[in-house]
Amino acid sequence: METNYDLKPILSEKNRILGPKAYVAMWWGDAVMVGSFMLGSSLIPPFGELNLTQALIGLVLANILAALLFALNGRVGWKHGIPMVVQLRSSFGPVGAKIPSLMRAIPALFWYGVQSWLGAQALNQIFMDIFGFNNVWVWFFGFQALQIYLSAKGIKSIKWIEVVGSVVIMLGVVYLIFLFLSTFGFEVTETANISGSWGIPFWLAISVLIGQFSALLLNVSDYTRYFPRKASAKTFIGSHVVGIVPPMILLPIVGILGAAAVGIWNPVDIISDHISSMFASIIILLFIAIAQITTNLVANIMPPVLVAMDIFKISWEKACVIVGILGIITCPWYIMTDSTFNLFISIVSAFLGPIFAVMVADFYLVHKGNYNVNKLYDVKTLFPAFKGWNPAAIIAIAVGTCFSFINVDLSWLLGIVPAGVVYTVIMRLWIIKHDEYVKEGFEQSFTQSTDIEDQAV
């Protein structure tokens, strides 16, 4: 039986340490992403084609849908207590699961580097304003060392950093919006008066706004496995809506205001060039720096760390160090432009959307919302006829990705339905005849033994 302490199911209620309030705080702490600023600015002129009203409605619709999708795939972790790397074994096989795991981990490394670079820019600007010291590289490497240390302390340390940081972050976001409105109110009003579009540009915007979550949607079980099992379904879904919708509306609004006011998406550049009050600038820059830590700890460090643990059989601490170093060599200073980053999100979504569809179809349509968890850990029993691979998943993501590239701006929406349909049909007509695990899933004919539960944390 292949086991690793940090990958075992979390079934004990005492280890489900992210109650509804802490879970919401975790998402609030994760909210201040560079992509949120960029995507907000991309909605309105000079970068986009929507007016202020259309942009705000698009934000609300996209984030409500995203919250529901998080709850949909997150139910696996909530019910069974397993992380993404184990969940993927059911749909891709224990060997095949390494492909989507790496496809989730690699974008996280790039996000990790970009968020760290933004935090370093904020700290560098603070010390330039106060002491005249200008060396962003010092802050970048120091920032990365701090995050490696904090992440290596484990999930309990991350929880408290997120809870405390979320309060600071939400206060900072509200103040930043107030600061921008009071400084650039006239320019923002002008943006509201343009005609905009309710057509293709509006739906393209919604697709890209959901696409920014394409990576997190895959590994949401890494977080929901810490959510109390005794909570109701209403509480579980509500925690995602409250945790995701408010901050993910407020943050893009900052990008919208920046684009409307001065045509710049990066809040650090706006503050350094256009905010005259040094005190206000320092407070906001410090908030931005802190927010990058809370975002990275949840969204960009945990996923690749768990993947590294699964593939290379190393400890959490060693994985945190390796991931931290890899975050540096992604060279974030080259990709932090609005055009490059939006293209990056769209291309990533083209691959990750079909993977999400396969995961959801596997749990709800093939396995009827209930996994045989013991077999997910006894990997020799999974897809032996195909040497640990599930060809249905590979074919499905290939088909979904082809549809995604019909229009890369709509990639996430275009790829999910074809991938989900193809996967379910192939599993029903072909794979079920060659694999006992799949047959048991369709028929729900297995009896869950207590082996894994006895070892679970």
N, C-alpha and C positions, 0 to 999 in steps of 0.2 A: 504493500500500500504506500503510494507516494504521498508524503506529507511535508509541510513546511509551516511552522507555527503561525506565521503572519498570513498565510493563505488558507488556513483552516476556516470552516464556517464559524461565524460568531452567532451562537444561539443563546447563550446565557444572557438574561436580561441585565445583569449587573455590568456586562461588558458592552451593552448597547448604550454608549455614553453620549450620543447626540440626540437628546430629547428635542421636541418640536422647537423650543426657543433657541437652543444651541444650534440646531440644524439651520434655522432661518438665519441666525447670526453668521454661520459659516458661509452661506451664500452671499450675504451682504458683504462680508469680508472679501469675498472672491470677486466682487462686482467691478472694481476699478481696473479694467483691462484696457490696454492700448487700443485693442480692436473696437471697444465701445466708443471711444472718442473718434476714431477714424470713421467708423460706420455712421455715426451720427452726422459728421460733417459731409459724408458722401451722399446724404439724402437731399440736400438743398443746394442752390447755386452758391459758389461757382463750381462745385463738384457734382451736384445732382440736379434733378428736374422737378422735385416736389416743393410745394409751399409749406409753410410752418404747420398748418392744420393737417395736411396730408401726412407729413412726416410724423407727427404725434400720434395720429390714428394708426399708422403703420407700425409704430413702436408698440402700442398697446396690443394690437392683434398678434403680432409676431411673438411677443414675449409670453402672452397667455398660452398660445399654442405650444411654445417651447416648454413652458412649465408642465403642461399636460404630458408632453412626450417624455420629459424627465421622469415623471411619476410612472408612466407606462413601462419603460425599460427598467426603472429603479425597483420595481416590485420584486424582481428576482433577488436582489440583495436583501431587501426587507424581509422577504419570506424565508429564504434559504441561508442567508448570512454569508454568501460567497462573493469573492471579488470578481472583477471583469475577466481576469486571465483564466479563472476556472469556469466562469459562465460560457466563455467562447469555446471551450472544449465540447460542449453539447452540440453546437452548430457547425464547427469547423473541424472537430477532431482534435486530439491532444497534440498531434504534430502540426496539423493545418492551422491551429489557433495561434501559432507563432507569427503568422503573416498579419492578421488584423491587429494583434497585440503590438507589433512593431509599427504598423501604420497609425495606431493611436499614440504610441510613445514618441515617434519622431516629430510630429507637429507640436507636441507638448514641450519638447526640447527647444524648438524655435520660439514658442511663446515665452518660455522660461528666460531665454536670453534677451528677448525684446523687452519684457517687463523689467528685468534687472537693469537694462540699459536706460530705460525711462527713469527708474528710481535713482540711478547714478547721475543722470542729467539734473534731476531735481536737487539732489544733495550738492552737486557741483555749483549750481546756480546760487544756492543759499550761501555757500562759503565765498563765492565771488562777490556777492552783495555785501557780506559782513567783513571779510578779511582780504578780499582781492585775490584769493588763491584759486587758480583755475587749472584743474587737472582731472578730467572726467574719468581717466583710466584708473586712478587711485581709488575713486569711489566705486567704480564698477567691480574691481577685483575684491575690494573690501566688502561690498554689498553681497557678492556671491559667497564669500567665506562665511558671512553671518547667516545666510539662508541655508547653507549646508549644515552648519551647526544646529540651527533650530529644527530643521527637518529630521536630522538624525536622532533627536530627542523623542520622536515618536508621535502617535496620534493624540495622546493626552495633552502633550505640549502644544500641538497644533490647535486643538480644540480651544484652549484658553487664549491663545494668541488671536484666534478668529473672533471669539466672543468679545474680548476687549477692543480689538481693532475695528469691529463692525460699528461700534458706537462712534468712534472717532471718524470713521469713513463716512457714515451717513451724515453726520454733522458737517464734515468737510465738504461733501457734495452739495448740500443745501447752501452753504456759505459761498461756494464757488459759483453756483447759479445766480445767487443774489448779487455777487460781485460783478459778474459779467452783465447782468441785466442793468444794474445801476450805472455801469460804465458804458455799455454799448446799446442801450435801450432803443435809440432811434434806428440804428442799423437793423436790429432784430425786427422791429415793426415793419420795415420796408420789405423784409423777406416774406412776411405774412400776406402781403398784398399781391404777390405774383400769382399767375393763373395756375401753374403747376400741372399735374396730370394724375387722373384716377385710372389710367390705362396701364399699359405694360410697365412703365417705370415704377408705378406704385407696387405692382406684384413682384417685380424684380427686387425692389427694396425689401419686401417681406421675406423673400427667399434668402437674400444675403444676411438679413438680421437673424433668421433661424440658423443659417449656415455657420454663423460664428460659434454656435454651440455644437457643431457636428462632432467634434472630438469628445467633449464632455458628455454628450448623450450616450456614447459607447460605454464609458466607465462609471456611470452614475451609481452602479451597484457598489463601487468601492466606498461610497459614502452612505448609501441607504442601509448597508449591512450593520451600521452603527445606530440606526433608528430603532426605537423600541418596538418590539413585535406586538406588545399589548395595545399600541395605539390603533385607533380606528382608521379605516380607509379614508374617511373624510378628513381626518387630521393629517394623514400622510400626503394626500393630494394638496390640501390647503397649505401645508408647510412649503411645498414647492412653489405654489402660486405666490405666497407672501414673501418667500425667500428670493424669488427670481424676478418677478414683475416690477416691483417698485425701483430697485437699484438699476435694473437694466433698462428702465425708462429714463431715470434721472441722469445716468452717465452719458448716454448718447445725446441728451439735451445739451450737455456741456459742449460736445463736439458741434452740435447744431449752432449754438450761440457763437462759438469761435469762428465757424465758417461764415455765419451771417455777418459777424462784426468785422473781421479782418481777413477772412479767407485763409485762415490757418487752422489745422486740426489739432496740432500738438499743444496741450495746455501749458507745458513748460515754456515753450516759445512765446505763447500769448502773454503769460504772466511776466516773463523777463523783458519783453519788448513793449508791452502796452499797459501794464498796471503800475501806476506811479507810486503807490504806498508800499514802502519797503516792508513794513510790518505785515500787511496783508499778503504780500508776495511770499514772505518766509513761512507764514502759517500754512498757506495753501501748498507750497512746495514740499514742506515737511509732511503734510497729509498725503500728498501724492507718493512720496518715498515710502511711507509706512504701508500704504495700500498695495504697493507692488509685492511686499513680503507676504501679506495675507492672501493675495491672489495666487502667487506662485506656490505657496505651501499646499493649497488645496488642489488647484487646477493643473499645475504644470510640473510638480515634483512627485506627488503620490502615484500617478499613473505610470510613468516610466520606471519608477523605483520598483513597483510591484511586478512590472514586466521583466525587469532585470533579475529580480529574485526568482521568478518562475523559470526563465530561460537558462540563467547561469548558476542557479542554486547558491546564491550568496546571501549574506545577512542584509537586513534593512539598512544598517549603518554604512556598510560598504557600498551598497547601491546608491545611497544618498550622495556619497562623495563622487562616485563615477558620474552620476547624472548631473551634479553641479559642474564638473569639469566639462562635460559635453555641452552644457548650456552656454559655456563661454565660447567654445569653438564654432558655434552656429553663426558667429559674426553678425550680431543683430544690428550693428551700425550701418550695414549695407542694405537692410530690407525695411528700415523704418521710414518709408515714404508711402503716401496714401495710395498711389497707383500700384506699387509692388505688393503692398500688404493686402489690398482688396483682391488682387489676382491670386495671391497665396491662399486666402480663405476660400475662394471659389474652387480652386483646383483641389485643395484638400477635401472640400465638401463633396466633390465628384466621386471620390473613393469611399469616404466615410459614410455617406448617406446610404448606399447599398448595404454596407456592413450592418448599420443600425437596423435596416429592414430585415435582414437575415436573422439577427438576434431576436427581434420581436416576433417574427413569424415562427421561429423555432420554439419559443417559450409558449406562446398563446395558441398557435394552430397545430403544431406537431406534438407538443408535450402537454397540451391542455392546461397550461398554467401551473404545472407541477413537475419538478425535476426529480429523477432518481439520483440524489446527491452522492450517494456512495460510489456510483459508477463514474462520476465526474472526477473522483480522486483515485479510483482503481483504473488507471488509464489503459491498461492492457485489454479491458473489456469494451473499449470504445472504438468502433469502426475497424475491427481487425481485418476484415475482408479487403479494406482499402489502405492497410498499413498505417492507420492512425490519421488518415485524411478523410474529409467528407467532400466528395466531388460536387455534391449539390450546392454547397456554399460557394465553392470556387467559381462554378458556372454562373451562379446567380449574381455574384458581385461583378463578374466580367460583363454580363448583360446589363446590369444596372449602371455600371460606369460608362458603357457605350451610350446609353440614353442620356446620362448626365452631360456628356460632352456635346450633345446636340446644341445646347446653349449653356456655356460655362457659368453665366450669371444666374441661371436657374438650376444649377447642377444638383443641389440638394433635393429639391422637389421632384425633378425629373427622374432621378435614379431609384427612389425608394419603392414605388409601386411595382415596377417591372421586376426588381430584385426579389421582393417579397413573394410575388406570384410565382416566379420561376422556381424559387427555392421550395415552396410548399408543394408544387406540382411534382417536381423531381423526387422529393422525399416520399410522397405518396405513391408514385408509380414505379420507382426504381429502388431507392435506398432501403425502403422498408422490407424488401424481399431479401436483403443481404445483411441486415444488421439487427440483432436482437434488441439492442438499446433503443433504436428508433421504433421498432415494433411495439415494445413495451410503452413507449411514450405515447404513441397514437392510441393504444388500447388502455393505457393506465392500468396495466395488469401486474405491475411489480409491487413488492412489499418493501418498504423502506426499513432496513435494519438499523440498529443503533450504533454501529461501529464508528461512524463519523461523529455522531452526536456525543458519544462518550469521549472522543478526543477533542471536540470543539471547545473553543474558548467562549 
